[in-house]
Amino acid sequence: MVRGFSARRGWAGAVVAPFLEAPRRLVAVPGLLVALVALVVPRAAALTPASFISDHTPRSITLPDELESQVFPGNGSETDYFRLLQRDGDSLLIGARNIVYNISVHNLEENFSQRIVWYSKEQDSSMCFDKGKSVDECQNYIRVLAKEGEGQFLVCGTNAYKPLCRHYAQQMDGSFNFTETNGAGKCPYDPRHNSTFVYVDGELYSGTVADFQGTSSIIIRSPLKTDHNEYTQLNAPDFVHSFDYGDFVFFFFRETAVEYMNCGKRVYSRVARVCKGDRGGGQQRFKLSWTSFLKSRLNCSVPGDYPFYFDEIQSTTDVISGVYGGETHKIIYAVFTTPPNSIPGSAVCAFSMRSILDTFEGSFKEQKTLNSNWLPVRQVTVPEPRPGSCVEDSQTLPELNIDFAKNHPLMDEAVPAFFGRPLLMKASFEYRFSKMVVDPQVTFLDGKSVDVLFIATDNGIIFKAINTLASEGINNIEPVVIEEIRAFEHPVPIMNLQIAQQAGGESKLIIITDDEVKSIPLHRCHRATTCSACVGLQDPYCAWYEGHGSCGPLGAKLTGPILQNITGSHYPCPFSPVVGASLEGPPIYSAETLAIAVTTACVAALVIGFISGFLFSRKCRGDEYAHTYSETPYLDSKLNKRDNLVPAADPNMYTANNKHINNLVTNYNPKNINGKSNTNTTTDSKLLKPAKCAYI
C-alpha cells in the first residue's frame, strides 16, 4: 500500500520528497518566499480585471472653496428633485416640487413673474397617503414641459402618484389659463423614476413607467405605444435620454437583456427608434401599436479576445457635428458604467449617427423556441417592405410586415464605438460617472479642434477632459484629464449638466443636483502661475500671455505673444513641466512614479529575502562550514534533545531509557503476505538493514 501511494503521489510528492530527503535544503525557503511574494503580488495586481482601466492624472484639482460659483437653492427646506426641463434662450426652466422655476443663466436669479405653481388636489394627496406613500412623495414634481406655441405650454407632473398634464395658455394680462388631461404614460409616478421626453412637430414622445408600481414601462406618442406585455420590446428599462434626428426619434436606455436570459441576468444598453410619420397599422389589433419600433445594443467595451464591457448606459449628449480625422461626423457621447456588483468602472464612449442608422439596416435577431439561442434571421424570410422602416402611410402595411416587426424588434449587430474603444475610463470605489455635457469643437491656436467633455459623478466630482488626437483620425485616442473639479463640500449626486454660452460674456457650466442649481466658470486659467504650467494644462480655454506674464482665457484683450499648444509643451516655456506643480491642491503622482516605486520595492524585497535566507541557512547548518557533514547537524541535535534521545552504538538504532526504538527512516518491521510479523525478523534480536527509500 505504501508503495502504491508513492507511485501516485504526483507533483505534490515530487515537491515534498526532496525536502524530506535533504532537510538542509529548507534553509533557502524563507528568502525564496520573500522574493516570490515581492514578484508575484505586483504582477497579480497588474493582472486584475480593473488594471486596464486608465487612471489619467488630472492636470489640476480644484476644491470647493476655490470655485467662483453662483447658487440657486430652491425652497431650501425640502428636497426639490430639480430636473432641467428646457433651455429657453437665456432662461433655464427647472422642474421642482410643485413649481416650475424660470432661472437666468447669467446669475441664476429667478424670474418670479414666469414661475408656475401647481399643487396637487387635496383628494389626490389623500389617496396617495392611503396607498402608503409619504408626505414628500405625495407632492407634485414637474417632469415634463414643452412649448406648444407662443405663450402656450404643456406641463406634466407626478401629482401625488397620479400623473396629470396641463395645457397652459398665456392671456393678455400675463396670467395663464389651463386645461387638464391624464398624464399616465407621459410623466412618471415617482420623481426618482428615470424617464425622458422630447417634443417634436407638435407631438410629445415619452419613455417612462405607466403604472403605480413602476413595473410597466412604455415608449408612447399618443395613441401609439409599445406593448408592455411584450418583454422583447421593453424589459424593465431605465430611460436616460431622447432626441429627434432625421425621420426618427431615438430613445436611449438600459434594460435586462432578453437575448442573455438563457445564461442568467444581464443588463445591456440600447438605442431604440421610431418613425415620426408612424401612424400605426391599418388592422384593428395594430391601431395602437408602433409599426417602426426597433432597438439595438450599444457596444462600449475594451476590445480584445475577451472584451470587457461597460454595459449600463447612464447619460448621453445631443448630436454633435464636428471634424474628426479631416472628415465631418455627427456623433453623440455617452456615459457607461459596470454593474453595481462588478468591478467599479466607468467609461465614456462616442457613437456615430451613421453607425447607429447602419445597424438598423442589418440583420434582425430572433429566438425560434424558448430554449433556443438568439440567432440572426435569414434575409430570405424578411418581408418587404423592410419591417421597421419609415413608409409614407404605415396603415397600408401588410399584417405580415407589422407582425414581423413586433416580434423581431432586436437587431443582431451592436453599434460600435466611434473611436473603436472607450475615450476615457476610470475605476473607483468612491464614484461612478453619472452625467456629461460637451462643449463641441473648441479650437486651439494651431487650428486643431477638440470636444471638451465635462463628466459628472454620483459624488459631486466633475472631470474636464479632451481627446488630443481627435483631429488626426477616428482611430486615435489620447485622452487628457485637464481638471478635477470638486464642486461640493460633501458628496452629492449630480443629476444634470448644462453649458450656458453667453454672447460677450464668460460661458458657464450649470450643475444641477436634487437640492440646488450651481454655476461655475468653464476654466480657472489664473491658477497656473508659470508658462509651463499654463501650457501644460492643455486646456483649450487657456493661454499664456508672455507680455503680461499671466495665464488667462484665450481671446482676452491682452497684447504680446500668446503661447498655447495641444501637446502640453511649447518651446519658449521650460521643458517638461511638472504637472500641477504650480497649481493649488494635493500632490499628484504620475503612473511613471508608481512604476518606479513598485520596481524599487521588488528589488529591495529580493535583497532582503536573499540576506534573510543566507543568515537563516548559517544558523540551521550550525558549524557546517568548519566541520564535516559526519557530525550531527543542528536540526538533528534539536530533534534528539526534544525526544530525549541519544545516539546508540549502532547508528541505525536509538535508545531511550534502555529500550530499543526503531528508526522509522532506516528500519521497519516487515510483514509477510498473511499480515503477520515475520518470525525471522525482530527489532529486539536482529537489526534490519538500512532502507534505501522512504515512501510518504
N, C-alpha and C positions, 0 to 999 in steps of 0.2 A: 504493500500500500504506500509506503514511504517513497519507494522508487517511482511508482506510478504518479504520485503527486508531483515529484520532482520533474518528471518528463513533461508535465503540463503546466509548469509554473509560469511560463510566458515571460513577457517583458518585465513584470514586477520582480520575478525571481532573478532574472538576469541582472537587474539593477542592484538588488539587495545582496546577492551572493558575494560579489567582490568585497563588500564591506565586512561580511561575516568571515570571509577567509583572511582578510587582512585588516584588522581594526585600525591600524595606523593610518589608513587612507582617509578615515573620517576627519582627521585634523584639518584637512583643506576645505571642509564643507562650509564653516562659518564665513570665511572670506568669499567663497564662491557664491553663497546665498546672498550676501550683501551686494555683490556685484550684479548678480542676476536681477535682484529686485530693482536696483538702480536703472538697469537697462529695460526691464520689462514694463515697469509701471509707466514711464513716459510713453513707451510705444503703445501700451494698452490704451492710455488716454488719447493718444493720437488716432487710434483706430475706432473710437466710439462713433456712433452714427451721427453725433452732432458736430464732429470735428470738421466736416466740410463746410459748415455754416460760417461764412465770413463774419468777422467781428471788426469791421472797419473803424479805426480810431477816429473820433471826431476831431476836426482841426481846432475847435474851441468848445468850451462848455459854458453856458450862460445860466446863472442861478436866478431864482425868482426876484431877489432884491436888486438885481442888475437890469431888470426889464423896465422899459418905459411903456407903461400899459394904461389902458382905459378900461373900465369895468361897468357893465350894466348888471345889477344884482337881482332884478326881478322883484318878486314880492318880499323877499328877504326873510320869510318865516317858514313857509312850507316849500317842499320840492316842486319846482315848476315843470320839470321834464321838458326843457326847452328843445324845440326842433326848428331848424331853418326850413321854412315853407317856400319862400320865394325871394329872389333879389329883384327889386323894382327900382331901377335907376340907382339913386344914392340911398335907398332905403332897404333895410332888411326886415322882412315880415316873419316874425318869430311866433310860432305856436306855443302856448303855455297853458297853465292851469286856469281855465275859464276866461282866458284873454288871448287876443292876438296883438302883439306889440309891433309898432312901427318905429324902428330904430334907425337913426342916421349912421351911415358908415364912417362919417368924418370924426364924430366924437362919442358915438354910442349913446346919445341922448334921445329920449323918446319923444315922438310927435304925438302928444296926447289927443289932439283932435282926430287922429286917424286910428285910435285904439278901438278895437271891437271887443266888447264884453258880452259873454254868453254863459250864463249859469244853467245848470240842469234844473228841470222842473222838480218840484218837491215830491211828486208821486214817483218820478223816475229814480230819485235818490232813495226814497223809502223802499222801493222794490230792490234796489241794489243792496241795501243793508239787509233786507230779508234773505237775500241769496248768500249772505255770509261775507260780503266784502267790507273793507274798512272805510273810514271816513275819507282818507286820502284817495283811495281807489274810486270812490263814488263821486268824483268830480268830472267836469267836462274838459278833457285835454284836447286841444285843437290839433288835428293831424293832417288835414287837407285844406289847401287854399289855392284857388285858381282864378285868374282874372278872365271873366267871360266876355267882357267888353268894357267900354268906357264907363266907369262908375258902377260896374256890376261884378260881383264876386261870388264864387261858390266856396263855402266854408263847411267843413265836416269835423265833428268832434266825437269823442268816446261817449259822452253824455251818460255817465254813470252806468257803464256797461250796456248801453242801449244806443248804438251809433245813430247819429242824426245829422242831416245836412241842411244848410240854409242857403238860399239864393238871395243875396243882398243886392239892393238897388239904391244908389245914392240919389237923394232928392235935391231940389234946387237950393234948399236951405242948408244943405250939407248933412242932413240926417239920413238914416238908412231905413228902408222898409225891407221886409224879408218874407219868404215863404219857406215852409219846411217840407222835407221829404225823407224817406227812410234811408239811413246811411249804412245799413248792413252790406258788407262786401266792398264798400268804398273806403271805410275807415275801420281801424282795429277797435276791439273792445277794451283792450288793456293798453295804457300808454307805453308799456315796456315791450309790446309786441313789435317785431320787425315788420315793417310794411313799406311800400313805395307807391308812388303815383306819378303820372305825367298827364298833362292836359294838352291834347293835340287836336287841332281843327275842330274846336268846339265840343270835344268829347273827352271824358275822363277815363283813363286807363289806370286800374289799381291792381296791386298784388298785396293781399292781406288775408287775415283769417275771417271766416264768415259765420262763426258761432261763438256762443258764450264761453265754452270750454277752451277755445283756441285750438281745436284739433282739426278743423276743416279749413283748408286754405284754397284760395281761388285766384285766378287772374281774370279780371272782368272788365268789360266795356259794355255797359247795359245795352241790350239784354244778353249779349253773348258772354259766356264764361266757361272755364274749364270744368270738367266733371269731377267733383270731389270724391266720387266713388271709384274713379279710375286711378289707381296708385301709379300706373305707368306715366300718367301726365304730370301729376304733382304728388310727391310723397314726403309729407311733413317738411315743407320748405321754410327757409328763413330768407326773406327778401332783403336785398341790400340796395338796389338802385334800378332805375329805368329811364329810358330816353327814346326819342324817335330818331330814325336815320333812314333816309330814302323812303321807300314804300313800307317800311316796317316800324314797329315799336318793339324794343328789346327790353327784356327783364333779366336781371342777374340775381341769382340766389344760390343757396346751398341746400341740399336735401339728402335724405337717405337713398343710397344708390340701389335702384331696383335690379340692375344687372349684376350686383355683387351679393344678392341675398342668399344664394346657394352656398356662399363661402363665409357668411357671417353678416355683420352690420358694418357699413362704411358710409361716410358722408362724402359726396362729391360736389364740386362747384359746377354750376350750369349757367348757360346763356340760352334764353328762350326768345322766340319771336312770334309775332302775329302780324298779319297784313292790316294796314289801315283801312283798306277797302273791303275787308271781310264782313259779310252781312249774314253769315250763317248759311245752312243748307236749305234747299227748297223742300225737302221732305219734312214731315211733321216732327219726327224724332230728332232732327238735326237743326231745328229752327233756333234753338238757344245755345248751340254748340259752335265753337270755333272750327272752321274748316282749314285753317292755316297754321295751327299751333304746332311748333316743332321745338326741340331743345337739343343741346349738345353739351358735352363736357368741356370744361376749361382746363388745360394742362399747364399747371405751374409746377415744374419739377426740376430737380438737378439731374441732368442726363447721365446715362451710363448703362452698363449691363443690367443693373438693378436700380432704376431711377428712384430717387427719394421725392415723394410728392408732398406738396403743401395743398391739402385737399379742401380747406374750408375758406371760402371767399368771405371777406368782411366788408369790403367797400370798393367802389370803382369811381373813376372820374367820368366826366362827359368826354365826347370825342374831341381829340386834339389833332390839328393839322400841323405838320412840321416836316422839315427836311432832315432825312437820316440817310447817310451814305450817299449824298448827292441826289436822292430821289425824294419826292413828296409822298408822304404816307399819312393816312388818318388812323390814329391809334387811340387806345384807351389804356390807362394804368389801373391796376387792381391790387388790393392788399389781400394776402392769403396767410393762413396760419395752419399749424398742425393740429390734430385733435387734442382736446383737453387732457386726455390720459396718455399722450405720446410725448416725444421729445419736444420741449417747449421752443418751437421755432416759428419765425415769421418771415415773410418774403414779399417782395414787390415784383410783379410781372407785368409786362406790356403785351397787348394783343392788337393785331392789325384788323381793321374792319373788313378788309378784303379777305383775310383768312377766315374770319367768322362767317362771312357770306359763302365762301367756298365750301366750308364744312357742311352747310345746309344743302349743298348740291351733291353731296357724296351719297354713300350707301346708307340705307336705313338699318336699324338693328332690331332683332326680334328674338323671342323665346317661344319656340313652337309648342313645347309642353312645359308643365310646371317644373319638372326636374331637368329640363334641357339647359344647355349653355346658351348664352346670348351670342348670336352669330349674325353676320351681315346678311341682308336679304338679297337674293339673286335679282339682278336687274330685270330679267325677263318677266318676273312676277309683279313688277311695279306698274300700276295702271297709268294711263295717260288721260288728261294732262297730269303732270307730276304732282302728287299729293303735297300739300303744304305751300305750294306756290301761289302767288297772287294772280288772280284772274279778274276779268272785267266784271263778271257777275257770278259770285260764289253760289247763288241759289240755282244756277243751271248746272252745277257739277253733278256728275253721276253719283248714285248712292255708294257704289263700289269705291270710288275715289275718296269720298268723305270717310267711309268706314275704315279704309286703309290708313288714312292719316290719323284717325282717332286711336287705332290700335298699334300704330308704329310712330309715336311721337319722338322717339330717341334716335339720334344719328349715330352711326358706327364710329366715325373718326372724331377725335378730340381736337379742339382748337389749339394749335401750337403757340408757344410763347414767341413774341415778336423778335426778341434778341436771341432766341434759342435756349435761354436759361433765365432764371430769376435775375433781375437787375441788382437787387440788394437783399441780403439775408442776415438775420440776426437770431441768435439763440440766447434766451434769458429766462430765468425763473421769476424775474421780477415783473416782466411786462410782455405784452404781445401787441403787434400792430393792430390798430382799430380803424382809422380813417386816414384819408390822404387828399391832398389837393395839389394841383400843378400850376405853376406859372410857366406857360409854354414859350419856347424859343427866345430865351433871353440871350443876347449877343455879347460876346467878349469883344475887346478892342481889335483882335486879329480877325474878326469876322465869323468866328465859329459860334454856332448857336447850341444851346443846351436847354433841356427842360429842367426847371428847378422843382424838385419834389419836396413837399412838406408832409411828413409821415407822422401821424399821431399814434400814441399808445394808450392802453387802458389804465395807465397810472399817471398820466399828465405830462409825459415827455414828448417832445416833438423833435424829429430829426430832419435837418435840411440837407439834401443830397443832390448830386448831379452825376451823369454819366459822361465823363470827359471825352470818350471816344464815339459818342453818338453821331457826330457829323462825319466820321470816317467810314462807317459801314454798319449794317444792321446785325452783323455777327461779332461786333467788337463791344466789349464791356470793360470799363474801368471805373467803377463807382467811387465817389469821394463823398464822405460824410463831412460836410462843411461845419456843421454846428449841431450840438445837442442842447436843446432849449428846455430847461426845466421850468415850465410855465406856472406851476402852482407850488405853494408851500407844502401841501400834503398830497399824496397820491389821489387822483380823481380821474375817472374815465372821460376821455374826450369823445364827444358824440358827433362832432362835425367840424369841418374847417372850411373857410372861405377866404379868397383873396379879394380885397377891395382895391381895385385900381382907381386912383384919383388923378384927374387931369390937373396938372400944375402943382400937385402935392405929392407927399410921400405915400406910397402904397402901403397897405397894412394887411396883416394876417388876422382874420377873425377866428377866434377859438370859442366853440360852443360846448358847454357841459350841461348836465341836468339842472344845475343851480345858478349858473351865471354865463354871461357873454363877455369875452375879453378880447381886446385888440392890441397887437404889438407890431412894431415895425418889421419889415421883411429882413432887415440886416442890422448889424451892430458893428459897422466898419471901424468906428472910432476906438474900439478896444484894442486894435492892433497898433502898436506904437513904433514899429520899425518897418522898413521897406520889405525885408524878407518875410516878416510875419504877415504883412498885408497881402503880398502877392501869394504867399504860401497858403492862404485861406482857400484859394481857388474859387472864390465867391464872385460870380458874375456881376453882383451888385456893387462890389468894392474895387477901388483902385488906389494906388499910391501916387500922391501929388508931390513930386520931388521938390518943386519950388517952395512949397509950404511945409514940407516935412511931416505930412499927416496922411492918414488913410481915411478916405471918405467915399460917399456914394458916387458911382460912375454917372457923369453928367453934371456934377456940381460945377458951378461957375467959378473955377479956380484956374489961375494961369500957371504956365510952366509944363514941363514934361509929365506925362501920365504913364505909369507903369502898371501893367496887368498882363497875366498870361495864364492860359488854361492849364498849363503843365504844373503850375505852382512855383516856378522859379523864373528869374529874369536876370540877364547878365549884369545890369548896373547894381543889383542887390547882392549882398553876400551869399556865397554858395551854400547850399544845403542848410536851409533854415531849420531850427529846432521847432517842430510843430507844437504850437500852443505855448511856447516858452514865454512870449511877451504878453500873453493874454492871462486874464484872471481865471481862477478856477483851480481845481485839484490837479496834481501832476498827472501826466498822460504817458503811458508806456507803450511802445510800439511792439509789433509782432517779432521784430528782429531782436529787441531787448529780451523778450520772453524766451526766444530760441537760445540766445547766448546763456541765459540763466539756467535753463534746463540742461544744456550741454555741460556747463561748469559743474552742476550738481552731479551729473553722471560720472564725470571724470573724478571728482572728489570722492564719490562713493566707491569707485573702483580702487582708488589708492587706499582708502580707509579699510576696505574689505581685504585687500592684499596684506596690509600690515597686521590687521587683527588675526587673519588666518595664520600668518607666519608666527606670531607670538604664541597663539594657542597651540600650534604644532610643536614649538620648542618645549612648552610646558608638558604636553602629553607624552612626548618622547623621552622626557627626563634627560639623562646624561648620555643619550644615544650617540651624540657626536663625539663623546670622549671614550666610549666603551663599545664592545662588540655587541651584536644582537643576541648572543648566547645568554646574556643576563636577563633577569625578569624585567620586562618593560614596566613603565609607570602604571598603565591601566591594569595590567595583570596583578601587580602588587596591591593595588587598591582592591581588586576583587578578592584576593586572598585574605586581606585584612578584614573585609566586610564579612566573609563567610567563616572566619576563624580557622582558615585552612593554612597548612604549611606544606611545602614540597616533601614528598616521601622519597625514599631511596630510589625507587623506580620512578622515572619521570612520567610514566603513564598512569600513576596512581597518586591519590592524595589520602592523607589520614586526618582524622579528626576524632579526638577522644578515643584513640586506639582502635578505631573502626575503619575498615577499608571502605572507600567510596569510589564508585566508578567515575571516571572522567567521561562524560557523555559524548565528548567530541572524539575521543580516541578509542573508547571501549563501549560495548553494549552487550546485552545478554541475548544472544540469538535464540530463536525458537525454531523447532522443526516444523514440518508441514502440518502436523497434527495440532499445532498451537501450544505444545508443552515445551518446557525448558529442555535444552539439550543436556542430557545427563553426563556427557563427556566434557562439558564446559561449565565452569562456575567462576564467579568473580572472587570467591574466597580462596580457592585452591589453585587456580591457574589464571595467569594473566592472559588477556586477549591481545592479539596483535593489533597494532595501531590501525585504525580505519583510514583508508585512503581518501574517502569523501564523506562529507556530512550533507544529508539532504533535509531541507527545511520545507 
